[in-house]
Amino acid sequence: MLRAAAVVEKLGIPAASIISSPFLKQAEVVKKGLDVPLAIGVYPGVPLLDSDEELAKKVNEVLAPGLLAGLTDEMPKDAPAEGGSDSAPGAAVFSGTLREVQDYFHKYMLSDGLPVIPPTREAVDEFLRYTDRKPEEVLCAIPQEAREASILSIAVNGVMSGCRPEYMPLLVGIVEAMADPVFRIEDCGSTPGWEPVVVVNGPMVRELDFNFGQGMMRIGRQANSSIGRFVRMYLRNVCGFRVPPGAGDKGSIGQSFLVAMAEDEEAAKAMGWPTYAQAKGFGPNDNVVSVRSVISVSGPMYTAGTHALDHVGVWAEMMTQSFGYWAYTAFKTGKWYPLVVAGPGVAKVVACEWSKDKVKQYLSDHILVKAGQAQHYARVGSTPTFTFERYVEEGILPPEYAESKNMERMVKPILKPQFIDVLVAGDPGRNQSRAYLCNHIQGAPVSKAVKLPANWEALRKG
């Protein structure tokens, strides 16, 4: 709501936003990043937990007067941003023992709570050798504190996260992907608490020793682990998504960072399936990084049989069970992006009969939820005005979603099969797959080509 109000204010039209009191601290962070004086009216407490009588009383006695005052009074100046004052790019900010350095970063909320590698000038310069781009180059002013996403900031946070210098081209690609408007990084601090995951494709998977086999999503392999940590570190330090005592991240419960995924491209190639990156339009030898949100993960999907349907049928059942509650977000936005990580052995059986496109079509057709269930969960979650008719009228859903009033009817949350992605990875010695769900349009999948420096080969040879 604050971002919409900022657009209206810039058009010269006074605007005021309604904020419930638990969101006030985050609202202040967002306001600073927008750099527009914005009026707010505060609703005390949680509206969805109040009775009709309590709601009316709070609106009349607190919210309405606050909105009126916000539209008529002079706007107060914002407080300084979190995370300490921003120093000049490249300037030294602290010196001391290793323990003192850790304490400094923790005090100013510039770490993820774990020990960091001190970003010394020498360490940062080593990272900068692995890109042809200038350290002062700015990709964009990135939400939510509108700090500059510079090449230097990427190198600094890469050092702190325990990455190796040769990961730098991937780190730049990751930040470019997160800064893409399609990804909607400004929503990374929303209450569902979704977490980005990185997918890596191309020759770099093997060259940089990514784990794409057994235990692929465990902490333990440096490339997967440190790059996953980098994503969360960058979101905290540069974007400003901090949990209390910070305020930019309002994830109600949240989740920890996810290690980077990598695909078993040789297995995919052997079975005749395009890789994740090829399905996005890249070539077989392109190095590609992709980012996407993860709001929910299925249980382990164990399957058996010699036919494709033996496996994909179970995927559809388990994905419905795991993600059905969240299906209303698909109907609100028209977008839902599941990812299936298919175990190599299982994928081989499926690929003998079905193409990836047929797998996606089957899942799109057979992941179904009750209309009444979706409407109920929407109304208790965040959208008390949810109706299928509304979203048909707005052009988000096709007309057939409003043709019946039967709340027992089954409806498809995945409008198009191309919204589904399939990636081959995991334990080749087990019949397990797993599914990951994006948070609808928040953290939608984005892929970027990795740009290697001109002297990459010489750097790698040392």
C-alpha positions in Angstrom: 0.0 0.0 0.0 2.8 2.4 0.8 4.4 1.9 -2.7 1.0 2.6 -4.3 0.6 5.7 -2.2 4.1 6.9 -3.2 3.1 6.7 -6.9 -0.1 8.7 -6.2 1.8 11.3 -4.2 4.3 11.8 -7.0 1.3 12.7 -9.2 0.4 15.5 -6.8 -2.5 13.7 -5.3 -2.6 13.5 -1.4 -2.7 9.9 -0.2 -2.7 8.1 3.2 -2.0 4.4 3.8 -3.7 2.1 6.4 -1.1 0.2 8.5 -1.8 -2.2 11.3 0.4 -1.5 14.3 2.5 -4.7 14.0 3.7 -3.4 10.6 4.7 0.1 11.8 8.5 -0.5 12.0 8.6 -2.1 8.6 6.5 0.7 7.2 9.1 3.2 8.4 11.9 1.3 6.5 9.8 1.2 3.3 9.0 4.9 3.6 12.7 5.7 3.9 13.5 3.7 0.8 10.7 5.3 -1.2 12.0 8.8 -0.2 8.5 10.3 -0.3 6.7 11.8 2.7 3.8 9.5 3.2 0.8 9.8 5.6 -0.4 6.7 7.5 -3.3 5.8 9.6 -2.7 3.1 12.2 -5.1 0.3 13.0 -4.1 -1.0 16.5 -3.7 -4.8 16.5 -4.6 -7.5 14.0 -7.9 -6.8 12.2 -8.5 -10.4 11.3 -8.4 -11.4 15.0 -10.9 -8.7 16.1 -14.7 -9.0 16.4 -16.9 -6.8 14.2 -17.6 -4.6 17.2 -13.9 -4.2 18.1 -13.0 -3.5 14.5 -15.7 -0.8 14.1 -14.6 0.8 17.4 -10.9 0.9 16.4 -11.7 2.3 13.0 -13.9 5.1 14.3 -11.8 6.0 17.3 -8.2 5.5 16.1 -7.8 4.7 12.4 -10.1 7.4 10.9 -8.8 10.3 13.0 -5.2 9.1 12.2 -5.9 9.1 8.5 -7.4 12.6 8.6 -4.5 13.9 10.6 -2.1 12.3 8.2 -3.7 14.0 5.2 -3.8 17.4 6.9 -0.7 17.7 9.2 2.9 18.3 8.1 4.9 15.1 7.6 7.6 14.4 10.2 11.1 13.7 9.0 12.2 10.1 8.9 14.7 8.6 11.3 18.1 7.4 10.1 18.3 4.1 8.3 19.2 0.8 10.1 22.5 -0.9 9.8 24.8 2.0 10.7 25.6 5.0 8.5 26.7 4.3 5.0 30.4 5.0 4.5 32.0 6.1 1.2 32.4 3.1 -1.1 35.6 1.3 -0.5 36.4 3.2 2.8 37.7 1.3 5.8 35.0 1.2 8.5 36.6 -0.7 11.3 39.9 -2.3 12.5 40.4 -4.7 15.4 40.8 -8.3 16.4 38.8 -11.0 14.8 36.4 -11.0 17.8 36.1 -7.2 17.7 35.3 -7.3 14.0 32.6 -9.9 14.5 31.1 -7.8 17.4 31.1 -4.7 15.2 29.2 -6.3 12.3 26.8 -7.9 14.8 26.2 -4.6 16.6 25.3 -2.8 13.4 23.2 -5.7 12.1 25.6 -6.3 9.2 25.8 -10.0 9.6 23.5 -13.0 9.5 24.3 -13.8 13.2 27.0 -16.3 12.2 30.7 -15.5 12.1 31.7 -13.6 8.9 34.9 -13.5 6.9 36.2 -9.9 7.4 36.0 -8.1 4.1 39.5 -6.7 4.0 40.7 -4.6 1.0 42.9 -7.5 -0.1 40.1 -10.1 0.0 37.6 -7.8 -1.8 40.2 -6.9 -4.5 40.7 -10.6 -5.1 37.0 -11.0 -5.9 37.1 -7.9 -8.1 39.7 -9.6 -10.3 37.0 -12.0 -11.4 34.9 -9.5 -13.1 35.5 -7.0 -15.9 33.1 -4.5 -14.4 34.2 -1.6 -12.4 33.7 -1.7 -8.6 31.8 1.6 -8.6 29.3 0.4 -11.2 25.8 0.4 -9.9 23.3 -2.1 -11.1 20.3 -0.2 -9.6 19.0 1.3 -6.3 17.6 -1.8 -4.8 14.6 -2.1 -2.4 13.9 -1.8 0.3 16.2 0.8 1.6 17.1 2.0 -1.9 20.8 1.4 -1.4 23.0 1.1 -4.4 23.5 -2.4 -5.6 27.1 -1.9 -6.8 29.7 -4.4 -8.0 31.8 -3.5 -4.9 28.8 -4.3 -2.5 28.5 -7.7 -4.2 32.2 -8.5 -3.7 32.1 -7.3 0.0 29.1 -9.5 0.8 30.6 -12.4 -1.1 33.7 -12.3 1.1 31.7 -12.1 4.2 29.6 -15.1 3.2 32.6 -17.4 2.7 32.4 -17.5 -1.1 35.5 -18.1 -3.2 36.7 -15.3 -5.5 35.9 -17.3 -8.6 32.2 -17.3 -7.6 32.1 -13.6 -8.3 30.6 -13.8 -11.8 27.7 -15.9 -10.4 27.2 -13.5 -7.5 26.8 -10.6 -10.0 24.3 -12.6 -12.0 22.3 -13.5 -8.9 22.0 -9.8 -7.8 21.0 -8.9 -11.4 18.3 -11.5 -11.3 17.0 -10.4 -7.9 17.0 -6.8 -9.0 14.9 -7.7 -12.1 11.4 -6.2 -11.6 9.8 -9.5 -12.4 11.4 -11.0 -9.2 9.8 -8.3 -7.0 12.5 -8.1 -4.4 10.5 -5.4 -2.6 8.2 -8.2 -1.4 11.0 -10.3 0.2 10.1 -9.1 3.7 6.4 -10.0 3.5 4.8 -12.0 6.3 4.8 -15.4 4.6 8.6 -15.5 5.0 9.6 -16.9 1.6 13.2 -17.5 0.8 15.0 -17.2 -2.5 16.8 -20.2 -3.9 19.5 -20.1 -6.6 19.6 -22.6 -9.5 22.9 -23.0 -11.3 23.3 -24.4 -14.8 26.1 -24.8 -17.3 29.8 -25.9 -17.3 30.4 -24.0 -14.1 28.4 -26.6 -12.2 31.2 -29.1 -12.5 34.1 -26.6 -12.8 33.2 -24.9 -9.4 32.3 -28.2 -7.8 28.6 -27.8 -7.1 26.7 -30.7 -5.5 23.9 -31.8 -7.7 23.6 -35.4 -6.4 22.9 -37.0 -3.0 22.5 -34.4 -0.3 22.3 -31.5 -2.8 20.3 -29.2 -0.5 22.4 -29.9 2.6 25.0 -27.5 4.0 28.4 -28.9 3.2 29.6 -28.2 -0.3 31.3 -24.8 -0.4 29.8 -23.6 -3.6 26.2 -24.5 -2.8 26.4 -23.4 0.8 28.3 -20.1 0.6 26.3 -18.9 -2.4 23.1 -19.6 -0.6 24.3 -17.7 2.4 25.4 -14.8 0.2 21.8 -14.3 -1.0 20.5 -13.9 2.6 23.5 -11.7 3.5 22.9 -9.4 0.6 19.2 -9.1 1.3 20.1 -8.1 4.9 23.1 -5.8 4.4 22.2 -4.0 1.2 18.5 -4.4 0.7 17.7 -3.9 4.4 15.6 -7.0 5.1 16.4 -7.5 8.8 14.5 -9.4 11.5 14.2 -7.8 15.0 15.8 -5.8 16.3 15.8 -4.7 12.7 12.5 -4.0 10.9 12.7 -4.5 7.2 11.8 -8.2 7.3 8.3 -9.0 8.5 8.4 -12.7 7.9 6.1 -13.9 10.7 8.0 -17.2 11.2 10.3 -17.3 8.2 12.9 -19.9 7.2 16.6 -20.1 6.9 18.6 -19.5 3.8 18.6 -22.3 1.1 21.8 -23.6 -0.4 22.1 -23.1 -4.1 20.7 -25.9 -6.4 22.6 -27.3 -9.3 21.2 -29.6 -12.0 22.6 -33.0 -13.0 22.9 -31.9 -16.6 24.6 -35.1 -17.8 21.6 -37.1 -16.6 19.1 -34.7 -18.2 21.0 -34.9 -21.5 21.2 -38.7 -21.4 17.5 -39.0 -21.1 16.8 -36.4 -23.8 15.3 -33.7 -21.6 16.3 -30.1 -21.8 17.9 -28.7 -18.7 16.2 -26.1 -16.5 18.2 -23.3 -18.3 17.5 -24.7 -21.8 13.8 -24.6 -21.0 14.3 -20.9 -20.2 15.8 -20.3 -23.7 19.6 -20.6 -23.0 22.1 -22.8 -24.9 23.5 -26.1 -23.6 26.9 -24.5 -22.9 25.7 -21.3 -21.3 26.4 -20.6 -17.7 23.2 -19.5 -16.1 22.0 -18.5 -12.6 18.3 -18.4 -11.8 16.5 -17.1 -8.7 13.0 -18.0 -7.5 11.2 -17.8 -4.2 10.4 -20.8 -2.0 7.3 -20.5 0.2 6.8 -24.2 0.7 8.5 -27.5 0.1 6.8 -30.8 -0.3 7.6 -33.9 1.7 9.9 -36.4 0.0 8.0 -37.8 -3.0 8.8 -41.5 -3.1 7.5 -43.3 -6.2 7.8 -46.7 -7.9 7.0 -48.3 -11.2 8.1 -48.6 -14.8 5.6 -46.1 -16.3 5.6 -42.3 -16.3 2.2 -42.1 -14.7 3.3 -44.2 -11.8 5.5 -41.3 -10.8 3.9 -38.1 -12.1 0.5 -39.2 -10.7 2.0 -39.3 -7.2 3.7 -35.9 -7.8 0.3 -34.4 -8.6 -1.3 -35.9 -5.5 1.5 -34.9 -3.1 1.8 -31.4 -4.6 -1.9 -30.9 -4.1 -1.6 -32.0 -0.5 1.5 -29.9 0.2 0.5 -26.7 -1.6 -3.3 -26.8 -1.7 -3.8 -24.4 1.2 -1.8 -21.7 -0.6 -3.7 -22.1 -3.9 -5.7 -19.0 -3.4 -2.7 -16.9 -4.1 -2.7 -18.4 -7.6 -6.2 -17.3 -8.2 -5.5 -13.8 -6.9 -2.5 -13.2 -9.2 -3.0 -15.7 -12.0 0.5 -17.0 -11.4 1.9 -20.0 -9.6 5.3 -21.4 -10.2 6.0 -25.0 -8.9 9.4 -26.6 -9.3 9.8 -30.3 -9.3 13.3 -31.6 -8.5 13.1 -35.1 -10.1 15.6 -37.7 -8.8 17.7 -38.9 -11.7 16.5 -42.5 -11.5 12.8 -41.5 -11.4 13.3 -38.9 -14.2 14.9 -41.6 -16.4 11.7 -43.8 -16.1 9.4 -40.8 -16.8 11.5 -39.6 -19.7 11.2 -43.0 -21.5 7.5 -42.2 -22.1 6.9 -38.5 -21.5 8.6 -35.3 -22.5 9.0 -32.5 -20.0 6.1 -30.6 -21.6 3.8 -33.6 -21.1 4.8 -33.8 -17.5 4.0 -30.1 -17.0 0.6 -30.5 -18.8 -0.3 -33.5 -16.6 0.5 -31.6 -13.4 -1.3 -28.5 -14.6 -4.4 -30.6 -15.3 -4.4 -32.7 -12.2 -3.3 -30.4 -9.3 -6.8 -29.3 -8.2 -8.4 -27.8 -5.2 -11.9 -27.1 -4.0 -13.2 -23.6 -4.8 -14.7 -23.3 -1.4 -11.4 -24.3 0.3 -9.5 -21.6 -1.7 -12.0 -18.9 -0.9 -12.0 -19.8 2.8 -8.3 -19.8 3.1 -8.0 -16.5 1.2 -10.5 -14.8 3.5 -8.8 -15.8 6.7 -5.3 -15.2 5.3 -5.2 -11.8 3.7 -8.1 -11.2 1.3 -11.5 -11.0 3.0 -13.0 -9.8 -0.3 -11.9 -12.9 -2.3 -14.3 -14.2 -4.9 -13.6 -15.9 -8.2 -16.0 -13.5 -9.9 -13.9 -10.6 -8.9 -10.7 -12.0 -10.5 -12.5 -12.9 -13.6 -13.9 -9.4 -13.9 -10.3 -8.0 -13.4 -9.0 -10.3 -16.2 -6.7 -12.3 -13.9 -8.7 -15.5 -14.3 -10.4 -16.9 -17.5 -14.2 -16.8 -17.6 -14.7 -20.5 -16.7 -13.7 -19.8 -13.1 -16.9 -17.8 -12.6 -19.3 -20.1 -14.5 -20.4 -22.0 -11.4 -21.3 -21.1 -7.8 -20.7 -24.6 -6.6 -18.1 -24.3 -3.9 -17.4 -28.1 -4.1 -16.2 -27.8 -7.6 -12.5 -28.5 -8.4 -10.4 -25.7 -9.9 -6.9 -25.5 -11.3 -4.4 -23.2 -9.5 -1.8 -23.6 -12.3 -3.3 -21.7 -15.3 -0.6 -22.6 -17.7 1.7 -25.7 -17.8 4.7 -23.5 -18.7 4.5 -22.1 -15.2 5.9 -25.4 -14.0 9.6 -26.2 -14.0 11.3 -29.6 -13.8 15.0 -30.0 -12.8 16.9 -33.3 -12.7 19.0 -33.6 -9.5 19.4 -35.5 -6.3 20.3 -39.1 -5.3 20.6 -41.4 -8.3 20.4 -44.4 -5.8 17.0 -43.6 -4.5 13.5 -43.2 -5.9 12.8 -39.7 -4.4 11.8 -36.4 -5.8 10.7 -33.1 -4.2 8.7 -30.1 -5.1 9.2 -26.4 -4.3 6.6 -23.6 -4.6 7.1 -20.0 -5.4 5.1 -17.4 -3.5 3.0 -16.6 -6.6 4.3 -13.3 -8.2 6.6 -12.6 -5.3 9.9 -14.1 -6.2 8.8 -15.2 -9.6 11.5 -17.2 -11.5 14.2 -15.0 -13.2 17.3 -16.3 -15.1 20.4 -14.4 -16.1 23.5 -15.4 -18.2 26.7 -15.5 -16.2 29.3 -13.1 -17.7 32.8 -14.3 -17.3 35.8 -12.0 -17.4 37.9 -11.9 -20.5 40.8 -13.5 -18.7 38.8 -16.2 -16.9 40.9 -19.1 -18.2 44.1 -17.4 -17.1 42.7 -16.7 -13.7 41.6 -20.3 -13.2 45.0 -21.5 -14.1 46.5 -19.3 -11.5 
